[in-house]
Amino acid sequence: MTALFVVNDPQDWPLQVPGATIVPARRYLTDAAYQSTANGAPTQVFNLCKFQRYQGVGYYVSLLAEARGHQPVPKVKTIRDLQSENITRILTEELDEIVQQELAGIPGPVYEVDIYFGHDSQRRHEQLGQQLFRLMQTPLLRARFEKQGERWRVHGLQAIQAKDVQASRFDVISAAAAEYIGDHERRRRRRAGAQPSLAILCSPDEAEPPSNPEAIRHFHEAAADAGLRSEIITFRDLRRIGEFDALFIRNTTAVNHYTYRFSRRATAEGLVVIDDPDSILRCSNKVYLAELLARHRIPAPKTMIVHRDNVAEVVPQLGLPCVLKKPDSAFSLGVVKVDTEPELAAKVDEFLEKSELIIAQESLMTEFDWRVGVLDRRPLFACKYMMAPGHWQVIKRQGERKTHEGETVALGLAQAPDYVVETAVKAANLVGDGLYGVDLKEVGGKAYVIEINDNPNIDAGNEDAIVGDALYGALMSVFAQRIEAMRTQPKDATR
């Protein structure tokens, strides 16, 4: 493995790390010698530049490293995450217990820890440093903690630039960097020689899981057929993620949920991941999807992004009845049909209490919704989701409790209209190359995208009723192919 330490100015980094080469950022960005992986050997790029500014030099070092098939530390995704207080808070919630243990007895109110390649610079909080580094893989990281009452909270994470490192710390950093490079290479060689492994994240306690137990059994069998060792993991196994080559999430996903933390951690560890963090972020917000579909002119029901200043325009533009959606609605939760203006006003007020923006759509009444599964940018399966008896949605609820659900009618892809399948694939491909379930309504010989779901249902007896084991085999084949690609030509695993 080739290790490159990329810095704005080599004078800011006077130390030598065994096995690593110091490269000025401008040379890395422009010199043809760095535009591909030399001799097919994996190249790891440690970005020690300033990257607080979007599209600055440091940003492009990580961006081009990903494009070149190199392995940047940090990745562009991590750079973006470091710039978001909300994402930082979500990602570090899982570390609360470790934070309290490691910082117990420190008076406060503020405490900072500098982390060099996963090691606390003072070697006082090693476990905390390693966990924060796994979450936010950044070579030099400063964690700021604030004490609120009796409990410590992560208040901020920021990258330390090479020029800001005190000369007295260079030896400590050099030792930490050399240790990391050696450990990384040993892990890479060990993983390359072992049977590829897949973690399937699911919970027996989830009320409405995306796959039933029989489907999970089929996934295990298909994994074995594809040469993968598969294992069920639960929310308690986050720290084990680095043991695997890939993660398949079969829990209902959400950003403010452990599924996102698993996805984010697995991506940072270099695993092949479905559902990847970007897909979870994009699909979980209906406002984002509405803008995405409109920008790319994908057919959808007439849609408005509603805020407090344009509520009066809903009825003139969409008419009544119309459908209101919370941005994070899923499984018919947070989706209501309103028939009158007073009902509209009341529901809009209720929804805007939780979100600055919500979605309003014209009501297209159909006997069923199409669901087209898309995997790796290709159609996987097609179903009709029939409406629940006497109801306008596939699922009828009383409060949050499901009372009735419409029948799932599986079809061969050739039995679904071409324009339905083609529209679904175009829509899903705007999100990524993972696994998606695109819901559409067919009206007047035209398909309208209702939403794009990451983590779509795959239940034995429903979605697989026509294609059978081929559905599970297709998924495991994609995992096997991506793991092989990752092993033979390592690259950013933002899947």
C-alpha positions as CSV (number, residue, x, y, z in Angstrom):
1,M,0.0,0.0,0.0
2,T,1.2,3.5,-0.8
3,A,0.5,6.2,1.9
4,L,0.5,9.9,0.9
5,F,0.3,12.7,3.4
6,V,-1.1,15.6,1.5
7,V,-0.5,19.1,3.0
8,N,-1.0,22.7,1.9
9,D,2.6,23.5,2.5
10,P,5.3,20.8,3.3
11,Q,6.9,23.3,5.7
12,D,3.9,22.9,7.9
13,W,4.7,19.2,8.2
14,P,8.4,18.7,8.9
15,L,8.2,15.2,10.3
16,Q,8.7,12.0,8.3
17,V,6.3,9.0,8.8
18,P,7.8,5.6,8.0
19,G,6.2,4.2,4.8
20,A,4.6,7.5,3.9
21,T,5.4,10.3,1.3
22,I,4.7,14.0,1.9
23,V,3.0,15.6,-1.1
24,P,2.0,19.3,-1.5
25,A,-1.8,19.6,-2.2
26,R,-1.3,21.5,-5.5
27,R,1.0,18.7,-6.8
28,Y,-1.5,16.0,-5.8
29,L,-4.3,17.8,-7.6
30,T,-2.4,18.6,-10.8
31,D,0.4,16.1,-11.3
32,A,-0.5,13.2,-13.7
33,A,1.6,10.9,-11.5
34,Y,-1.2,10.9,-8.9
35,Q,-4.1,10.6,-11.3
36,S,-4.4,6.8,-10.9
37,T,-3.4,4.0,-8.6
38,A,0.2,3.2,-9.4
39,N,0.8,-0.4,-10.5
40,G,-2.6,-1.4,-9.2
41,A,-1.4,-1.0,-5.6
42,P,-3.9,0.6,-3.2
43,T,-3.1,4.2,-2.3
44,Q,-4.2,5.8,1.0
45,V,-4.4,9.6,1.0
46,F,-4.2,11.3,4.4
47,N,-5.7,14.8,3.8
48,L,-4.1,17.2,6.2
49,C,-5.2,20.3,4.4
50,K,-7.6,23.0,5.3
51,F,-11.0,21.9,4.1
52,Q,-13.5,24.0,6.0
53,R,-14.4,25.8,2.7
54,Y,-16.6,24.0,0.2
55,Q,-14.7,23.4,-3.0
56,G,-11.4,24.6,-1.4
57,V,-8.1,22.8,-1.9
58,G,-8.6,20.3,0.9
59,Y,-12.1,19.5,-0.3
60,Y,-10.8,18.7,-3.8
61,V,-8.0,16.5,-2.4
62,S,-10.5,14.1,-0.9
63,L,-12.9,14.4,-3.8
64,L,-10.3,13.6,-6.5
65,A,-8.8,10.9,-4.3
66,E,-12.2,9.2,-4.4
67,A,-12.5,9.7,-8.2
68,R,-9.0,8.2,-8.7
69,G,-9.7,5.0,-6.7
70,H,-7.5,6.1,-3.9
71,Q,-8.6,5.9,-0.2
72,P,-8.9,9.4,1.3
73,V,-8.9,10.0,5.0
74,P,-11.2,11.8,5.5
75,K,-13.7,11.1,2.8
76,V,-15.8,13.9,1.3
77,K,-18.8,12.6,3.2
78,T,-16.9,13.0,6.5
79,I,-15.9,16.6,5.5
80,R,-19.5,17.4,5.0
81,D,-20.5,15.7,8.2
82,L,-17.9,17.7,10.2
83,Q,-19.5,20.9,8.9
84,S,-23.0,19.9,10.2
85,E,-23.7,20.2,13.9
86,N,-26.8,18.2,13.5
87,I,-25.1,15.2,11.9
88,T,-22.3,15.4,14.4
89,R,-24.8,15.2,17.2
90,I,-26.6,12.2,15.7
91,L,-23.4,10.3,15.0
92,T,-22.0,10.8,18.5
93,E,-25.2,9.9,20.4
94,E,-24.1,6.3,20.5
95,L,-20.9,7.2,22.4
96,D,-22.8,8.7,25.4
97,E,-21.9,5.9,27.8
98,I,-18.2,6.0,26.8
99,V,-18.1,9.8,27.1
100,Q,-19.5,9.7,30.6
101,Q,-17.0,7.0,31.7
102,E,-14.0,8.6,30.1
103,L,-14.7,12.1,31.4
104,A,-15.9,11.2,34.8
105,G,-14.2,13.4,37.4
106,I,-13.2,16.2,35.1
107,P,-14.6,19.4,36.5
108,G,-15.7,21.1,33.3
109,P,-17.5,23.1,32.0
110,V,-15.4,22.6,28.8
111,Y,-12.9,19.9,27.8
112,E,-11.0,19.3,24.6
113,V,-9.4,16.1,23.4
114,D,-7.0,16.0,20.4
115,I,-7.1,12.7,18.6
116,Y,-4.2,11.7,16.3
117,F,-5.0,8.7,14.0
118,G,-7.4,7.3,16.7
119,H,-5.2,8.0,19.7
120,D,-5.7,10.6,22.4
121,S,-2.7,12.9,22.1
122,Q,-2.3,12.6,25.9
123,R,-3.1,8.9,26.0
124,R,-5.7,9.5,28.6
125,H,-8.9,8.7,26.7
126,E,-7.8,6.0,24.3
127,Q,-11.2,4.2,24.0
128,L,-13.0,7.5,23.4
129,G,-10.4,8.6,20.8
130,Q,-10.7,5.3,18.9
131,Q,-14.5,5.4,18.8
132,L,-14.5,9.0,17.6
133,F,-11.9,8.2,14.9
134,R,-14.0,5.3,13.7
135,L,-17.0,7.6,13.4
136,M,-15.2,10.6,11.8
137,Q,-12.1,9.2,10.2
138,T,-10.0,12.3,10.1
139,P,-6.2,12.1,10.8
140,L,-6.0,14.9,13.3
141,L,-9.3,15.6,15.1
142,R,-10.2,17.9,18.0
143,A,-13.3,17.0,20.0
144,R,-14.8,19.6,22.2
145,F,-17.1,18.6,25.1
146,E,-19.3,20.7,27.3
147,K,-20.8,19.7,30.7
148,Q,-24.5,20.1,31.1
149,G,-25.5,19.4,34.6
150,E,-23.8,16.2,35.5
151,R,-23.4,14.9,32.0
152,W,-20.9,15.6,29.3
153,R,-22.0,16.2,25.7
154,V,-20.0,16.3,22.4
155,H,-20.3,20.0,21.5
156,G,-18.2,20.0,18.3
157,L,-15.7,18.1,16.2
158,Q,-13.2,19.8,13.9
159,A,-10.2,18.8,11.9
160,I,-6.8,20.0,13.0
161,Q,-4.7,21.4,10.2
162,A,-1.1,20.5,9.8
163,K,0.1,24.1,10.3
164,D,-1.7,24.2,13.6
165,V,0.1,21.3,15.2
166,Q,2.6,22.2,17.9
167,A,6.2,21.1,17.2
168,S,6.3,19.3,20.5
169,R,3.5,16.9,19.2
170,F,5.2,15.8,16.0
171,D,6.8,12.7,17.5
172,V,3.5,11.6,19.0
173,I,1.7,12.1,15.7
174,S,4.4,10.3,13.8
175,A,4.2,7.2,16.1
176,A,0.3,7.2,15.9
177,A,0.4,7.5,12.1
178,A,2.9,4.7,11.6
179,E,0.9,2.5,13.9
180,Y,-2.3,3.2,12.0
181,I,-0.7,2.6,8.6
182,G,0.7,-0.7,9.8
183,D,-2.6,-1.8,11.4
184,H,-4.5,-0.8,8.3
185,E,-2.3,-2.8,6.0
186,R,-2.5,-5.9,8.2
187,R,-6.3,-5.6,8.3
188,R,-6.4,-5.3,4.5
189,R,-4.3,-8.4,3.9
190,R,-6.3,-10.4,6.5
191,R,-9.6,-9.4,4.9
192,A,-8.3,-10.1,1.4
193,G,-7.5,-13.7,2.3
194,A,-10.7,-14.5,4.2
195,Q,-14.1,-15.5,3.0
196,P,-16.2,-12.4,2.3
197,S,-18.6,-11.6,5.1
198,L,-21.9,-9.9,5.2
199,A,-23.7,-8.5,8.3
200,I,-27.5,-8.4,8.1
201,L,-28.8,-5.8,10.5
202,C,-32.3,-6.7,11.7
203,S,-34.3,-6.8,14.9
204,P,-36.8,-9.5,16.0
205,D,-38.6,-6.8,18.0
206,E,-39.5,-4.5,15.1
207,A,-43.2,-4.3,14.6
208,E,-43.1,-3.8,10.8
209,P,-39.7,-5.0,9.6
210,P,-38.9,-4.7,5.8
211,S,-38.3,-8.4,5.6
212,N,-40.1,-11.3,7.4
213,P,-38.1,-14.2,9.0
214,E,-38.6,-16.4,5.9
215,A,-37.1,-13.7,3.7
216,I,-34.1,-13.4,6.0
217,R,-33.6,-17.2,5.8
218,H,-33.6,-16.8,1.9
219,F,-31.0,-14.1,2.2
220,H,-28.7,-16.3,4.2
221,E,-29.1,-19.1,1.7
222,A,-28.4,-16.8,-1.3
223,A,-25.4,-15.4,0.5
224,A,-23.9,-18.8,0.9
225,D,-24.6,-19.5,-2.8
226,A,-22.7,-16.3,-3.7
227,G,-19.7,-17.4,-1.5
228,L,-20.5,-15.0,1.4
229,R,-20.5,-15.8,5.0
230,S,-23.6,-14.0,6.5
231,E,-24.5,-13.2,10.1
232,I,-27.4,-11.5,11.7
233,I,-26.4,-8.5,13.9
234,T,-28.6,-6.2,16.0
235,F,-28.4,-2.7,17.3
236,R,-26.0,-3.9,20.0
237,D,-23.3,-4.9,17.5
238,L,-22.2,-1.5,16.2
239,R,-18.6,-1.9,17.5
240,R,-18.3,-5.2,15.5
241,I,-18.9,-3.6,12.1
242,G,-15.2,-3.6,11.2
243,E,-15.3,-7.4,11.3
244,F,-17.3,-7.6,8.1
245,D,-16.9,-6.7,4.4
246,A,-20.5,-5.6,3.8
247,L,-23.6,-4.4,5.7
248,F,-27.2,-5.1,4.6
249,I,-29.8,-3.2,6.6
250,R,-33.1,-4.9,7.1
251,N,-34.4,-2.6,9.8
252,T,-36.6,0.4,9.0
253,T,-34.2,3.2,8.4
254,A,-34.2,6.9,9.6
255,V,-31.6,9.6,10.1
256,N,-32.2,10.0,13.8
257,H,-32.0,6.3,14.4
258,Y,-29.3,3.7,15.0
259,T,-29.7,2.4,11.4
260,Y,-28.1,5.6,10.1
261,R,-25.3,5.3,12.6
262,F,-24.6,1.8,11.4
263,S,-24.6,2.8,7.8
264,R,-22.4,5.8,8.5
265,R,-19.9,3.7,10.6
266,A,-19.8,0.9,8.0
267,T,-19.1,3.3,5.2
268,A,-16.3,4.9,7.2
269,E,-14.9,1.5,7.8
270,G,-14.8,0.8,4.0
271,L,-17.6,-1.7,3.9
272,V,-20.0,-2.2,1.0
273,V,-23.3,-0.8,2.4
274,I,-27.0,-1.1,1.5
275,D,-28.6,1.2,2.5
276,D,-25.8,3.7,2.3
277,P,-26.0,7.0,4.3
278,D,-26.7,9.2,1.3
279,S,-29.7,7.0,0.3
280,I,-31.1,7.1,3.8
281,L,-30.7,10.9,4.0
282,R,-32.2,11.5,0.6
283,C,-35.1,9.1,0.8
284,S,-36.1,10.0,4.3
285,N,-37.0,13.6,3.3
286,K,-40.0,14.1,1.0
287,V,-39.1,17.7,0.5
288,Y,-35.8,16.7,-0.9
289,L,-37.4,14.1,-3.2
290,A,-40.0,16.6,-4.4
291,E,-37.3,19.0,-5.5
292,L,-35.2,16.2,-7.0
293,L,-38.0,14.9,-9.1
294,A,-39.1,18.3,-10.3
295,R,-35.6,19.3,-11.2
296,H,-35.2,16.2,-13.4
297,R,-38.7,16.4,-14.8
298,I,-39.8,13.0,-13.5
299,P,-43.6,12.8,-13.6
300,A,-45.2,13.1,-10.2
301,P,-48.5,14.4,-8.9
302,K,-48.9,18.1,-8.7
303,T,-46.8,19.0,-5.7
304,M,-46.3,22.0,-3.5
305,I,-43.7,22.6,-0.8
306,V,-45.8,24.3,1.8
307,H,-44.6,26.8,4.5
308,R,-46.5,29.3,6.6
309,D,-46.5,32.0,3.9
310,N,-48.1,30.0,1.1
311,V,-50.8,27.9,2.8
312,A,-53.5,30.0,1.0
313,E,-52.2,28.8,-2.4
314,V,-52.7,25.1,-1.7
315,V,-56.4,24.8,-2.7
316,P,-56.1,27.1,-5.8
317,Q,-53.1,25.0,-7.1
318,L,-54.1,21.5,-6.0
319,G,-57.8,21.5,-5.3
320,L,-59.5,19.3,-2.7
321,P,-59.2,16.6,-1.7
322,C,-55.4,16.8,-1.5
323,V,-52.7,14.9,0.4
324,L,-50.4,16.3,3.0
325,K,-47.1,14.6,4.0
326,K,-44.6,15.2,6.7
327,P,-41.1,15.2,5.3
328,D,-40.1,12.0,7.1
329,S,-43.3,10.1,6.5
330,A,-43.2,6.4,5.9
331,F,-45.5,3.4,5.8
332,S,-48.6,5.6,5.6
333,L,-47.6,7.4,8.8
334,G,-47.5,11.1,8.6
335,V,-49.6,11.1,5.4
336,V,-53.2,12.4,5.4
337,K,-55.9,13.2,2.9
338,V,-57.8,16.3,3.6
339,D,-61.2,17.0,2.1
340,T,-62.1,20.5,3.4
341,E,-60.4,23.8,3.9
342,P,-60.8,23.8,7.7
343,E,-59.3,20.3,7.8
344,L,-56.5,21.5,5.6
345,A,-55.7,24.4,7.8
346,A,-55.7,22.3,11.0
347,K,-53.4,19.6,9.6
348,V,-51.0,22.1,8.0
349,D,-50.7,23.9,11.4
350,E,-50.1,20.5,13.1
351,F,-47.4,19.4,10.6
352,L,-45.6,22.8,10.5
353,E,-45.2,22.6,14.3
354,K,-42.7,19.9,13.6
355,S,-41.1,21.0,10.3
356,E,-40.5,24.3,8.5
357,L,-41.6,22.7,5.3
358,I,-44.1,20.0,4.4
359,I,-45.5,18.5,1.2
360,A,-48.9,18.9,-0.4
361,Q,-49.9,16.9,-3.4
362,E,-52.9,16.5,-5.6
363,S,-54.9,13.4,-4.8
364,L,-54.7,10.7,-7.4
365,M,-57.1,7.9,-6.5
366,T,-56.2,4.5,-7.9
367,E,-57.1,0.9,-6.9
368,F,-53.4,0.1,-6.4
369,D,-49.9,1.6,-6.3
370,W,-47.1,0.1,-8.4
371,R,-44.0,-0.8,-6.5
372,V,-40.9,-1.3,-8.7
373,G,-37.8,-2.6,-6.9
374,V,-34.5,-1.1,-8.3
375,L,-31.1,-2.5,-7.5
376,D,-27.7,-1.4,-8.9
377,R,-29.5,0.9,-11.3
378,R,-31.6,-1.9,-12.8
379,P,-35.2,-3.1,-12.2
380,L,-35.4,-6.0,-9.8
381,F,-39.1,-6.8,-9.3
382,A,-42.6,-5.3,-9.8
383,C,-45.7,-5.5,-7.7
384,K,-49.1,-4.1,-7.3
385,Y,-49.8,-2.9,-3.8
386,M,-53.6,-3.0,-3.5
387,M,-55.4,-0.4,-1.4
388,A,-56.6,-1.5,2.0
389,P,-60.3,-2.4,1.9
390,G,-62.4,0.7,2.0
391,H,-59.4,2.9,2.3
392,W,-57.4,5.3,0.0
393,Q,-54.0,4.0,1.1
394,V,-52.2,0.6,1.0
395,I,-52.1,0.5,4.8
396,K,-55.0,1.7,7.0
397,R,-54.1,2.8,10.6
398,Q,-55.8,3.7,13.7
399,G,-53.4,6.1,15.3
400,E,-50.0,4.4,14.7
401,R,-51.5,0.9,14.8
402,K,-51.9,-0.9,11.5
403,T,-55.4,-2.3,11.2
404,H,-55.7,-3.4,7.5
405,E,-53.3,-3.8,4.6
406,G,-54.0,-4.3,1.0
407,E,-52.9,-7.4,-0.9
408,T,-49.5,-7.6,-2.6
409,V,-49.7,-8.9,-6.2
410,A,-46.3,-9.8,-7.6
411,L,-45.8,-9.6,-11.4
412,G,-43.0,-10.4,-13.8
413,L,-41.2,-7.2,-14.9
414,A,-42.4,-7.9,-18.5
415,Q,-46.0,-7.8,-17.2
416,A,-45.6,-4.2,-15.9
417,P,-46.0,-1.4,-18.4
418,D,-42.6,-0.3,-19.8
419,Y,-43.3,3.3,-18.9
420,V,-43.9,2.3,-15.3
421,V,-40.6,0.4,-15.0
422,E,-38.6,3.0,-16.9
423,T,-39.9,5.9,-14.9
424,A,-39.1,4.0,-11.6
425,V,-35.6,3.3,-12.7
426,K,-35.0,6.9,-13.8
427,A,-36.2,8.1,-10.4
428,A,-34.2,5.7,-8.3
429,N,-31.0,6.4,-10.2
430,L,-31.2,10.0,-9.1
431,V,-30.7,8.8,-5.5
432,G,-27.9,6.3,-6.0
433,D,-27.0,2.7,-7.0
434,G,-28.4,0.9,-4.0
435,L,-31.7,-0.9,-3.3
436,Y,-34.8,1.2,-3.7
437,G,-38.6,0.7,-3.9
438,V,-40.3,3.2,-6.1
439,D,-44.0,3.8,-5.6
440,L,-46.0,5.0,-8.6
441,K,-49.6,5.6,-9.6
442,E,-50.8,4.8,-13.1
443,V,-53.3,7.3,-14.5
444,G,-54.4,7.7,-18.1
445,G,-51.5,5.7,-19.5
446,K,-48.9,7.6,-17.6
447,A,-46.8,6.8,-14.5
448,Y,-46.5,9.3,-11.6
449,V,-43.8,8.8,-9.0
450,I,-45.2,9.0,-5.4
451,E,-42.0,8.4,-3.5
452,I,-38.7,6.7,-3.6
453,N,-38.0,4.4,-0.6
454,D,-34.6,3.1,0.6
455,N,-34.9,-0.1,2.5
456,P,-38.0,-1.4,0.5
457,N,-40.0,-4.4,1.7
458,I,-38.8,-7.8,0.5
459,D,-41.1,-10.3,2.2
460,A,-41.2,-14.0,1.4
461,G,-44.5,-14.7,-0.3
462,N,-45.0,-11.1,-1.5
463,E,-42.3,-9.4,-3.6
464,D,-40.7,-12.8,-4.4
465,A,-43.9,-14.6,-5.5
466,I,-42.9,-14.5,-9.2
467,V,-39.1,-14.4,-9.3
468,G,-38.6,-16.6,-6.3
469,D,-35.0,-17.2,-5.2
470,A,-33.7,-15.2,-8.1
471,L,-34.6,-12.0,-6.2
472,Y,-32.4,-12.9,-3.2
473,G,-29.7,-14.2,-5.5
474,A,-29.6,-10.9,-7.4
475,L,-29.0,-9.0,-4.2
476,M,-26.3,-11.2,-2.9
477,S,-24.6,-11.2,-6.3
478,V,-24.3,-7.4,-6.1
479,F,-22.8,-7.7,-2.7
480,A,-20.3,-10.3,-3.9
481,Q,-19.3,-8.2,-6.9
482,R,-18.8,-5.1,-4.9
483,I,-16.8,-6.8,-2.2
484,E,-14.6,-8.3,-4.9
485,A,-14.1,-4.9,-6.5
486,M,-13.3,-3.4,-3.2
487,R,-10.7,-6.0,-2.5
488,T,-9.0,-6.0,-5.8
489,Q,-9.1,-2.2,-6.4
490,P,-9.9,-0.5,-3.1
491,K,-11.9,2.7,-3.5
492,D,-14.4,4.8,-1.6
493,A,-17.2,2.5,-0.5
494,T,-20.0,5.0,-0.6
495,R,-22.6,2.5,-1.7
